[in-house]
Amino acid sequence: MARASARHILVDSEDFCKELIEKINGGADFEELAKAHSKCPSGARGGDLGQFGPGQMVPEFDTVVFNESVGVAHGPVKTDFGFHIVEITERTE
């Protein structure tokens, strides 16, 4: 069964999410941005969500984590919680 590790940053607006993605793509530290801006309690850990399998996260999140490239900032990913920047740190099939 597939497993993945990921980290994310959760914010209220799509525009702010895009702004943070630009900063990450420009070399800003994901972990520091998560600590400074994420609304999720995981922000204190640099956005680290640990390891999980399909179905353990909301469907919008699963779609990104189990289908997109590892090591890249993806987003904005809209869920009922807000807008996420998602980075898959590891994935096994």
Backbone torsions as a table, in degrees:
resi	resn	phi	psi	omega
1	MET	NA	140.2	-180.0
2	ALA	-64.1	144.2	173.9
3	ARG	-135.8	152.2	178.3
4	ALA	-145.7	156.3	169.5
5	SER	-121.0	140.9	-178.7
6	ALA	-149.9	165.2	171.5
7	ARG	-134.7	157.0	-176.8
8	HIS	-149.6	164.1	173.0
9	ILE	-126.8	127.3	-178.5
10	LEU	-110.2	124.2	178.6
11	VAL	-132.6	170.8	-176.2
12	ASP	-82.0	-29.8	-172.4
13	SER	-121.8	148.3	178.2
14	GLU	-64.5	-39.4	-179.6
15	ASP	-62.9	-44.1	179.1
16	PHE	-66.4	-37.1	176.8
17	CYS	-58.9	-47.5	179.2
18	LYS	-63.1	-38.9	178.7
19	GLU	-61.3	-43.9	179.2
20	LEU	-67.3	-37.6	177.5
21	ILE	-61.5	-41.7	177.5
22	GLU	-60.5	-40.6	179.0
23	LYS	-64.6	-43.7	179.4
24	ILE	-63.0	-46.2	179.5
25	ASN	-64.8	-22.5	177.7
26	GLY	-88.4	1.2	175.3
27	GLY	111.3	-1.0	178.4
28	ALA	-64.9	151.8	-177.6
29	ASP	-79.0	118.2	-178.5
30	PHE	-55.4	-48.4	-175.9
31	GLU	-60.1	-44.0	179.7
32	GLU	-65.4	-41.2	178.0
33	LEU	-64.2	-38.8	178.1
34	ALA	-62.8	-44.8	-179.6
35	LYS	-63.3	-36.6	-175.9
36	ALA	-81.0	-32.1	-168.1
37	HIS	-125.0	-19.2	-173.8
38	SER	-69.7	136.6	176.5
39	LYS	-84.1	-10.0	-178.9
40	CYS	-84.5	143.6	176.2
41	PRO	-55.0	-25.5	178.6
42	SER	-64.7	-16.2	178.3
43	GLY	-55.2	-34.7	179.3
44	ALA	-63.1	-23.0	178.2
45	ARG	-102.8	23.4	-179.0
46	GLY	73.0	19.8	178.8
47	GLY	87.7	2.2	-175.7
48	ASP	-64.6	125.7	178.8
49	LEU	-103.8	-1.9	-178.7
50	GLY	74.2	-159.8	-177.4
51	GLN	-101.9	144.1	-179.6
52	PHE	-155.7	167.8	179.2
53	GLY	-112.9	172.8	177.9
54	PRO	-56.7	139.2	177.5
55	GLY	90.4	-8.1	-179.6
56	GLN	-86.9	-16.9	177.5
57	MET	-115.2	171.4	178.0
58	VAL	-62.2	151.1	-174.6
59	PRO	-54.6	-39.6	-179.3
60	GLU	-61.7	-35.9	179.8
61	PHE	-71.3	-47.6	178.8
62	ASP	-55.2	-42.8	-178.1
63	THR	-57.3	-44.0	179.4
64	VAL	-70.3	-51.7	-172.5
65	VAL	-61.7	-35.4	-175.6
66	PHE	-101.5	7.3	179.7
67	ASN	-131.9	-22.6	-173.8
68	GLU	-97.0	173.4	-176.1
69	SER	-66.9	143.1	176.7
70	VAL	-79.0	142.5	173.8
71	GLY	81.4	14.9	-179.0
72	VAL	-123.2	143.5	176.4
73	ALA	-79.7	116.4	179.4
74	HIS	-105.6	144.3	176.1
75	GLY	151.3	178.9	-2.4
76	PRO	-68.7	137.0	174.7
77	VAL	-107.7	112.0	-176.6
78	LYS	-88.1	129.5	172.6
79	THR	-133.4	-179.5	176.8
80	ASP	-63.9	-18.1	-178.4
81	PHE	-83.8	-24.7	-176.9
82	GLY	144.7	-143.9	-178.5
83	PHE	-116.3	130.4	-175.0
84	HIS	-113.5	147.0	162.1
85	ILE	-105.6	125.5	-176.2
86	VAL	-118.4	130.1	172.1
87	GLU	-123.6	120.9	177.1
88	ILE	-81.9	121.7	-178.1
89	THR	-94.9	-23.1	179.6
90	GLU	-163.3	146.9	177.0
91	ARG	-152.4	137.1	174.5
92	THR	-121.4	145.6	-179.1
93	GLU	-87.4	NA	NA
